Amino acid sequence: MARPSPITITPSAIAQINALLAQRGKPSAGIKIGVRTKGCSGLSYTIEYADEVGQYDEVVDLPESSVKVLIDPKAIMFIVGTQMDYVEEKLKSGFTFTNPNEKGRCGCGESFHV
C-alpha cells in the first residue's frame, strides 16, 4: 500500500514549478522544499532548485507533471500535512504554505513555529 504524500501541491503551484524549471536553462531533478531558522517565530520555508535527489530526500512525484518535489529530510516533520499553493495578487505573487501543524506566525508572515 502506498504511503500518503507528506505535502499536497495545488495545480497552480505545479504550473509555476514547471515554468520555473523550464526557464532555468539546465536539467533539474526538481525543486527542494526545506525549512530554516529565520524570523521572529523561528522557522521559514525554503525552495530551491535540486540538481540531484539526495540519499535521504523525501520524493513527491506529481502525477500531472514529470517534475519531482523533494523534501529535505530535516524538514519533513515540519511539513507533513502542508498544502503548497501559488498565488498571484495585485501587488505580490509567490508560493504559500498552509500548514495545519503551525502554532503561530509572525506578524509579517515570514516565519512560523510548530
C-alpha positions in Angstrom: 0.0 0.0 0.0 1.4 3.4 -1.0 2.1 6.0 1.7 0.2 9.2 1.6 2.2 12.2 0.3 3.6 14.4 3.1 2.6 17.5 1.2 -0.3 18.5 -1.2 0.6 20.7 -4.1 -2.1 22.6 -5.9 -2.4 22.8 -9.7 -1.3 26.4 -9.8 1.8 25.6 -7.8 2.6 22.7 -10.1 2.2 25.1 -13.1 4.6 27.6 -11.6 7.1 24.9 -10.7 7.0 23.7 -14.3 7.5 27.3 -15.6 10.5 28.0 -13.3 12.2 24.7 -14.2 11.6 25.4 -17.9 13.2 28.8 -17.6 16.2 27.5 -15.6 18.2 26.6 -18.7 19.7 23.4 -17.3 18.4 20.0 -16.3 17.0 19.7 -12.8 15.9 16.8 -10.6 13.1 19.1 -9.4 12.7 21.6 -6.6 13.6 21.0 -3.0 11.5 22.3 0.0 13.0 22.8 3.4 12.8 24.9 6.5 15.4 27.0 8.2 15.7 29.0 11.3 14.7 32.6 10.5 12.4 35.4 11.5 10.7 36.2 14.8 8.7 33.0 15.0 11.6 30.6 14.4 11.2 28.8 11.0 10.6 29.7 7.4 10.1 27.7 4.3 12.8 27.4 1.6 12.5 26.5 -2.0 15.5 25.8 -4.3 16.4 24.1 -7.5 17.6 20.5 -7.0 20.2 19.2 -9.3 20.0 15.7 -7.9 18.0 13.7 -5.4 19.7 13.4 -2.1 20.0 10.0 -0.4 17.5 10.8 2.3 15.3 13.3 0.5 11.6 12.5 0.5 10.4 12.4 -3.1 6.9 13.5 -4.1 6.0 12.6 -7.6 3.4 14.8 -9.2 1.0 12.8 -11.4 0.2 15.8 -13.5 3.8 16.5 -14.3 7.2 14.9 -14.8 8.5 17.3 -12.0 9.6 15.9 -8.7 9.3 17.8 -5.4 11.9 16.9 -2.9 11.6 17.5 0.8 14.8 17.9 2.9 14.9 15.2 5.5 15.4 17.7 8.3 12.2 19.5 7.3 9.8 16.5 6.9 8.5 16.6 10.4 7.6 20.3 10.0 5.9 19.9 6.6 3.7 16.8 7.0 0.1 17.7 6.1 1.0 21.0 4.4 -0.5 22.4 1.3 1.7 24.3 -1.1 0.0 26.8 -3.5 1.0 29.6 -5.8 -1.0 32.8 -5.5 -0.9 35.9 -7.8 -2.3 39.1 -6.3 -2.2 42.7 -7.5 0.9 43.6 -5.5 2.6 40.3 -4.9 2.8 36.7 -6.1 4.5 33.7 -4.7 4.3 30.3 -3.1 2.2 29.9 0.0 2.1 27.1 2.6 -0.9 26.2 4.6 0.4 24.0 7.5 -2.1 22.6 9.9 0.7 22.0 12.4 1.6 25.6 12.8 1.0 27.0 16.2 1.6 30.6 15.2 3.1 33.0 12.6 5.0 36.3 13.0 3.1 39.5 12.1 4.8 39.8 8.7 4.1 36.2 7.7 7.8 35.4 7.1 8.2 32.8 9.8 6.2 30.2 11.8 6.5 27.8 14.7 5.1 24.4 15.4 
